Amino acid sequence: METKYIAIIVMIIIVGILLYYGFINFIKNKGLNSQQKSTIDINLLLEALGGIENIQDVSHSPSKLTVVLTNQSVVDIEKIQSLGASGVVEGKDTLAMIFGKQSALIAEDMKKYM
């Protein structure tokens, strides 16, 4: 009778260890295979911003993409809005574009070109 309980306890421990390591492995690999890209055409956005040479820096927040520009007069606001920006805010030498959750992906894609 006593060996029966020991066998059950050992089986519970083994199953617990397998579940633990399986769960940890699942959590670690969850984001690795989902290499996401932005849904807009980065080349068209760069063209609307006056080209790569017009962009000094790119940053983002959870919903906004901000670029520091050399010459703001060559920027095509209508083209940026047609690419999906819900709003564009012009600063002295910056341009903030509201792309929502895509902002981080767009910023990463733009930095690859720079």
PyRosetta script that sets phi, psi and omega in degrees:
from pyrosetta import init, pose_from_sequence

init()
pose = pose_from_sequence("METKYIAIIVMIIIVGILLYYGFINFIKNKGLNSQQKSTIDINLLLEALGGIENIQDVSHSPSKLTVVLTNQSVVDIEKIQSLGASGVVEGKDTLAMIFGKQSALIAEDMKKYM")
pose.set_psi(1, -40.8)
pose.set_omega(1, -177.6)
pose.set_phi(2, -67.9)
pose.set_psi(2, -37.2)
pose.set_omega(2, 178.8)
pose.set_phi(3, -68.2)
pose.set_psi(3, -28.7)
pose.set_omega(3, 177.1)
pose.set_phi(4, -64.3)
pose.set_psi(4, -43.4)
pose.set_omega(4, 178.6)
pose.set_phi(5, -68.0)
pose.set_psi(5, -37.9)
pose.set_omega(5, 178.1)
pose.set_phi(6, -64.4)
pose.set_psi(6, -41.6)
pose.set_omega(6, 179.1)
pose.set_phi(7, -63.9)
pose.set_psi(7, -40.1)
pose.set_omega(7, 179.2)
pose.set_phi(8, -65.6)
pose.set_psi(8, -43.1)
pose.set_omega(8, 179.5)
pose.set_phi(9, -63.6)
pose.set_psi(9, -42.8)
pose.set_omega(9, 178.1)
pose.set_phi(10, -62.9)
pose.set_psi(10, -42.8)
pose.set_omega(10, 178.3)
pose.set_phi(11, -62.8)
pose.set_psi(11, -41.4)
pose.set_omega(11, 178.9)
pose.set_phi(12, -63.6)
pose.set_psi(12, -41.8)
pose.set_omega(12, 179.0)
pose.set_phi(13, -64.2)
pose.set_psi(13, -43.6)
pose.set_omega(13, 179.4)
pose.set_phi(14, -63.3)
pose.set_psi(14, -45.7)
pose.set_omega(14, 178.6)
pose.set_phi(15, -63.1)
pose.set_psi(15, -40.7)
pose.set_omega(15, 178.1)
pose.set_phi(16, -61.7)
pose.set_psi(16, -43.4)
pose.set_omega(16, 178.7)
pose.set_phi(17, -64.2)
pose.set_psi(17, -44.0)
pose.set_omega(17, 178.9)
pose.set_phi(18, -62.8)
pose.set_psi(18, -42.7)
pose.set_omega(18, 177.8)
pose.set_phi(19, -64.6)
pose.set_psi(19, -40.7)
pose.set_omega(19, 179.8)
pose.set_phi(20, -61.0)
pose.set_psi(20, -52.6)
pose.set_omega(20, -178.0)
pose.set_phi(21, -68.2)
pose.set_psi(21, -33.3)
pose.set_omega(21, 175.3)
pose.set_phi(22, -64.4)
pose.set_psi(22, -42.6)
pose.set_omega(22, 179.2)
pose.set_phi(23, -66.6)
pose.set_psi(23, -44.1)
pose.set_omega(23, 178.8)
pose.set_phi(24, -61.5)
pose.set_psi(24, -44.0)
pose.set_omega(24, 178.9)
pose.set_phi(25, -62.9)
pose.set_psi(25, -40.0)
pose.set_omega(25, 178.7)
pose.set_phi(26, -63.6)
pose.set_psi(26, -44.5)
pose.set_omega(26, -179.4)
pose.set_phi(27, -65.0)
pose.set_psi(27, -42.5)
pose.set_omega(27, -179.0)
pose.set_phi(28, -65.1)
pose.set_psi(28, -38.1)
pose.set_omega(28, -175.2)
pose.set_phi(29, -92.5)
pose.set_psi(29, -1.0)
pose.set_omega(29, -176.3)
pose.set_phi(30, -59.0)
pose.set_psi(30, -47.5)
pose.set_omega(30, -175.7)
pose.set_phi(31, -91.7)
pose.set_psi(31, -9.2)
pose.set_omega(31, -173.2)
pose.set_phi(32, -73.1)
pose.set_psi(32, -35.0)
pose.set_omega(32, -176.0)
pose.set_phi(33, -90.5)
pose.set_psi(33, 0.0)
pose.set_omega(33, -177.7)
pose.set_phi(34, -105.3)
pose.set_psi(34, 61.2)
pose.set_omega(34, 178.0)
pose.set_phi(35, -66.0)
pose.set_psi(35, 96.0)
pose.set_omega(35, -176.3)
pose.set_phi(36, -85.9)
pose.set_psi(36, 148.0)
pose.set_omega(36, 174.9)
pose.set_phi(37, -125.6)
pose.set_psi(37, 159.2)
pose.set_omega(37, 178.7)
pose.set_phi(38, -70.0)
pose.set_psi(38, 156.2)
pose.set_omega(38, -177.2)
pose.set_phi(39, -91.0)
pose.set_psi(39, -4.7)
pose.set_omega(39, 178.7)
pose.set_phi(40, -99.1)
pose.set_psi(40, 161.0)
pose.set_omega(40, 178.4)
pose.set_phi(41, -80.4)
pose.set_psi(41, 110.1)
pose.set_omega(41, -176.4)
pose.set_phi(42, -63.6)
pose.set_psi(42, -36.2)
pose.set_omega(42, 179.7)
pose.set_phi(43, -61.9)
pose.set_psi(43, -40.2)
pose.set_omega(43, 178.0)
pose.set_phi(44, -67.5)
pose.set_psi(44, -37.8)
pose.set_omega(44, 178.2)
pose.set_phi(45, -66.1)
pose.set_psi(45, -43.6)
pose.set_omega(45, 178.5)
pose.set_phi(46, -62.4)
pose.set_psi(46, -38.7)
pose.set_omega(46, 177.7)
pose.set_phi(47, -64.3)
pose.set_psi(47, -41.2)
pose.set_omega(47, 179.8)
pose.set_phi(48, -67.5)
pose.set_psi(48, -26.4)
pose.set_omega(48, 179.1)
pose.set_phi(49, -87.2)
pose.set_psi(49, 2.2)
pose.set_omega(49, 177.2)
pose.set_phi(50, 96.1)
pose.set_psi(50, 12.6)
pose.set_omega(50, 178.4)
pose.set_phi(51, 93.8)
pose.set_psi(51, 166.3)
pose.set_omega(51, -178.7)
pose.set_phi(52, -60.2)
pose.set_psi(52, -37.8)
pose.set_omega(52, -176.3)
pose.set_phi(53, -68.5)
pose.set_psi(53, -15.8)
pose.set_omega(53, 179.1)
pose.set_phi(54, -87.5)
pose.set_psi(54, -10.3)
pose.set_omega(54, -176.2)
pose.set_phi(55, -102.0)
pose.set_psi(55, 123.2)
pose.set_omega(55, 179.0)
pose.set_phi(56, -94.4)
pose.set_psi(56, -38.4)
pose.set_omega(56, -177.1)
pose.set_phi(57, -153.1)
pose.set_psi(57, 152.3)
pose.set_omega(57, 178.2)
pose.set_phi(58, -129.6)
pose.set_psi(58, 132.0)
pose.set_omega(58, 174.1)
pose.set_phi(59, -141.9)
pose.set_psi(59, 168.6)
pose.set_omega(59, -179.3)
pose.set_phi(60, -148.4)
pose.set_psi(60, 158.1)
pose.set_omega(60, 170.2)
pose.set_phi(61, -122.3)
pose.set_psi(61, -178.1)
pose.set_omega(61, -177.2)
pose.set_phi(62, -56.3)
pose.set_psi(62, -27.1)
pose.set_omega(62, -178.5)
pose.set_phi(63, -129.0)
pose.set_psi(63, -1.6)
pose.set_omega(63, -171.3)
pose.set_phi(64, -129.8)
pose.set_psi(64, 138.5)
pose.set_omega(64, 174.6)
pose.set_phi(65, -108.2)
pose.set_psi(65, 125.5)
pose.set_omega(65, -177.8)
pose.set_phi(66, -120.4)
pose.set_psi(66, 131.6)
pose.set_omega(66, 177.0)
pose.set_phi(67, -123.3)
pose.set_psi(67, 143.5)
pose.set_omega(67, 173.8)
pose.set_phi(68, -98.2)
pose.set_psi(68, 125.3)
pose.set_omega(68, -172.8)
pose.set_phi(69, -111.4)
pose.set_psi(69, 153.5)
pose.set_omega(69, 174.7)
pose.set_phi(70, -81.9)
pose.set_psi(70, -46.9)
pose.set_omega(70, -177.8)
pose.set_phi(71, -133.3)
pose.set_psi(71, 110.0)
pose.set_omega(71, -176.1)
pose.set_phi(72, -80.7)
pose.set_psi(72, -13.5)
pose.set_omega(72, -176.9)
pose.set_phi(73, -73.0)
pose.set_psi(73, -15.5)
pose.set_omega(73, -178.7)
pose.set_phi(74, -94.1)
pose.set_psi(74, 3.2)
pose.set_omega(74, -177.6)
pose.set_phi(75, -79.7)
pose.set_psi(75, 136.8)
pose.set_omega(75, 179.1)
pose.set_phi(76, -105.3)
pose.set_psi(76, 95.3)
pose.set_omega(76, -175.6)
pose.set_phi(77, -63.2)
pose.set_psi(77, -41.9)
pose.set_omega(77, -178.7)
pose.set_phi(78, -61.9)
pose.set_psi(78, -38.9)
pose.set_omega(78, 179.7)
pose.set_phi(79, -66.6)
pose.set_psi(79, -38.9)
pose.set_omega(79, 178.1)
pose.set_phi(80, -63.9)
pose.set_psi(80, -42.4)
pose.set_omega(80, 179.0)
pose.set_phi(81, -68.1)
pose.set_psi(81, -32.7)
pose.set_omega(81, 177.5)
pose.set_phi(82, -69.7)
pose.set_psi(82, -21.2)
pose.set_omega(82, 177.2)
pose.set_phi(83, -80.4)
pose.set_psi(83, -8.6)
pose.set_omega(83, 175.6)
pose.set_phi(84, 124.2)
pose.set_psi(84, 3.0)
pose.set_omega(84, 178.1)
pose.set_phi(85, -72.2)
pose.set_psi(85, 127.5)
pose.set_omega(85, 179.8)
pose.set_phi(86, -83.3)
pose.set_psi(86, -10.4)
pose.set_omega(86, 176.7)
pose.set_phi(87, -167.6)
pose.set_psi(87, 152.6)
pose.set_omega(87, 178.6)
pose.set_phi(88, -134.6)
pose.set_psi(88, 128.4)
pose.set_omega(88, 180.0)
pose.set_phi(89, -120.0)
pose.set_psi(89, 121.8)
pose.set_omega(89, -179.3)
pose.set_phi(90, -94.3)
pose.set_psi(90, 130.8)
pose.set_omega(90, 174.2)
pose.set_phi(91, -109.7)
pose.set_psi(91, -168.5)
pose.set_omega(91, -179.7)
pose.set_phi(92, -60.7)
pose.set_psi(92, -53.4)
pose.set_omega(92, 177.9)
pose.set_phi(93, -131.6)
pose.set_psi(93, 15.0)
pose.set_omega(93, 179.1)
pose.set_phi(94, -121.9)
pose.set_psi(94, 160.8)
pose.set_omega(94, 175.2)
pose.set_phi(95, -137.0)
pose.set_psi(95, 121.4)
pose.set_omega(95, 178.9)
pose.set_phi(96, -106.8)
pose.set_psi(96, 127.5)
pose.set_omega(96, -178.8)
pose.set_phi(97, -120.7)
pose.set_psi(97, 131.3)
pose.set_omega(97, -178.1)
pose.set_phi(98, -94.0)
pose.set_psi(98, 107.6)
pose.set_omega(98, 178.5)
pose.set_phi(99, -113.7)
pose.set_psi(99, 4.1)
pose.set_omega(99, -179.6)
pose.set_phi(100, 71.0)
pose.set_psi(100, -142.9)
pose.set_omega(100, -175.9)
pose.set_phi(101, -64.7)
pose.set_psi(101, -18.1)
pose.set_omega(101, 179.7)
pose.set_phi(102, -74.0)
pose.set_psi(102, -13.0)
pose.set_omega(102, -173.8)
pose.set_phi(103, -55.9)
pose.set_psi(103, -44.7)
pose.set_omega(103, -178.9)
pose.set_phi(104, -65.4)
pose.set_psi(104, -41.0)
pose.set_omega(104, 179.8)
pose.set_phi(105, -67.2)
pose.set_psi(105, -39.8)
pose.set_omega(105, 179.1)
pose.set_phi(106, -64.8)
pose.set_psi(106, -43.0)
pose.set_omega(106, 179.8)
pose.set_phi(107, -61.6)
pose.set_psi(107, -42.5)
pose.set_omega(107, 178.3)
pose.set_phi(108, -63.0)
pose.set_psi(108, -43.1)
pose.set_omega(108, 179.6)
pose.set_phi(109, -65.3)
pose.set_psi(109, -39.8)
pose.set_omega(109, 179.4)
pose.set_phi(110, -65.5)
pose.set_psi(110, -39.0)
pose.set_omega(110, -179.5)
pose.set_phi(111, -65.8)
pose.set_psi(111, -25.5)
pose.set_omega(111, 176.7)
pose.set_phi(112, -66.6)
pose.set_psi(112, -31.3)
pose.set_omega(112, -179.6)
pose.set_phi(113, -81.5)
pose.set_psi(113, -20.2)
pose.set_omega(113, -175.0)
pose.set_phi(114, -87.5)
pose.dump_pdb("model.pdb")
